[in-house]
């Protein structure tokens, strides 16, 4: 039978051993803090914000089958993808986004999707 309650480490005997334990803990804590900062920097470039807007581009027929979706990182950079749906087919368009702006002309729905995604993290 396994003994889960058995102590693996000995108790410190004097002040020197206690201080050594604190120094080890402090070094470990510093290492964890450095790794956390590194992860935060790396995470800025992953998709963190998503905004989607459904719409009907052809008011006289159909319903809200079309959409624009913005996929942005922590710097508000990424892509906005638009799907225009009609009975004959479906077309997809992608436009690059850098710092919340695009060098391409954006539709109102694409602008709304970008703004929705930017608001997710309080921007």
matplotlib code that plots the C-alpha trace (Angstrom):
import matplotlib.pyplot as plt

x = [0.0, 1.2, 1.9, 0.9, 1.3, 5.0, 7.2, 9.8, 12.0, 13.4, 12.5, 15.1, 17.0, 18.4, 18.2, 20.9, 18.8, 15.7, 17.5, 18.9, 15.3, 14.1, 17.0, 16.1, 12.5, 13.5, 15.6, 12.8, 10.3, 12.6, 12.9, 9.1, 8.7, 11.2, 9.4, 6.0, 7.3, 8.7, 5.3, 3.5, 5.7, 5.2, 1.4, 1.1, 1.4, -1.3, -5.0, -6.6, -9.5, -12.4, -15.2, -17.9, -20.7, -23.5, -25.3, -27.3, -25.5, -28.6, -31.5, -34.1, -33.3, -32.0, -31.1, -28.0, -25.9, -22.9, -20.4, -17.1, -14.8, -11.8, -9.0, -6.5, -3.5, -2.6, -1.3, -4.7, -3.0, -4.2, -6.8, -10.5, -12.3, -15.5, -17.9, -20.5, -23.3, -25.9, -27.8, -25.2, -22.3, -20.2, -17.1, -14.5, -12.2, -9.3, -7.7, -4.6, -5.0, -2.2, -2.7, -6.5, -6.2, -6.0, -4.3, -7.3, -10.7, -13.0, -16.7, -18.8, -19.3, -15.5, -15.0, -17.6, -16.0, -12.6, -14.1, -15.9, -12.7, -10.7, -13.4, -12.9, -9.8, -11.0, -9.4]
y = [0.0, 3.5, 6.0, 9.4, 11.1, 10.2, 13.3, 13.4, 16.2, 16.7, 19.6, 22.4, 22.0, 25.5, 29.1, 28.5, 25.7, 27.9, 30.7, 28.3, 27.1, 30.7, 31.4, 28.4, 29.5, 33.0, 31.8, 29.5, 32.4, 34.6, 32.0, 31.5, 35.3, 35.4, 32.6, 34.3, 37.5, 35.6, 33.8, 37.2, 38.6, 35.5, 35.5, 39.0, 37.4, 34.7, 35.2, 36.8, 38.7, 37.5, 39.6, 38.4, 40.2, 38.4, 40.3, 40.1, 41.8, 41.4, 43.0, 41.8, 38.0, 35.6, 36.1, 36.8, 34.0, 36.2, 37.2, 39.0, 37.7, 39.5, 37.5, 39.7, 39.4, 41.5, 44.2, 44.4, 42.8, 39.8, 39.2, 39.9, 37.3, 38.0, 35.4, 36.6, 34.0, 33.9, 31.1, 30.7, 30.3, 31.5, 33.9, 34.4, 37.4, 38.0, 41.3, 41.9, 44.0, 45.8, 47.8, 47.8, 49.2, 47.6, 48.9, 47.6, 49.2, 47.7, 47.2, 48.5, 44.9, 44.3, 47.5, 46.4, 43.0, 44.6, 47.0, 44.1, 42.1, 45.1, 45.7, 42.2, 43.1, 46.6, 48.5]
z = [0.0, -0.9, 1.9, 0.6, 3.9, 4.4, 4.6, 1.8, 3.3, 6.7, 8.9, 9.3, 12.5, 13.0, 11.7, 9.1, 7.5, 7.6, 5.9, 3.3, 2.6, 2.2, -0.2, -2.3, -2.4, -3.4, -6.3, -7.4, -7.2, -9.2, -11.9, -12.1, -12.4, -15.3, -17.1, -16.5, -18.1, -21.0, -21.5, -21.4, -24.2, -26.3, -25.8, -27.3, -30.7, -30.3, -31.2, -28.1, -29.5, -31.7, -33.0, -35.3, -37.2, -39.1, -41.8, -45.0, -47.9, -50.2, -48.4, -50.8, -50.5, -47.9, -44.3, -42.1, -43.7, -44.4, -41.7, -40.9, -38.2, -36.8, -35.3, -33.5, -31.2, -28.2, -30.5, -32.4, -35.4, -37.3, -40.0, -40.8, -42.8, -44.6, -46.1, -48.6, -49.0, -51.8, -53.5, -56.2, -53.9, -51.1, -51.4, -48.8, -48.4, -46.1, -45.2, -43.0, -39.9, -38.2, -35.0, -35.5, -39.1, -42.6, -45.7, -47.6, -47.8, -45.1, -45.2, -42.3, -41.1, -41.2, -39.2, -36.7, -36.3, -35.6, -33.1, -31.4, -31.0, -29.7, -27.0, -25.6, -23.6, -22.6, -25.5]

ax = plt.figure().add_subplot(projection="3d")
ax.plot(x, y, z, "-o")
ax.set_aspect("equal")
plt.show()
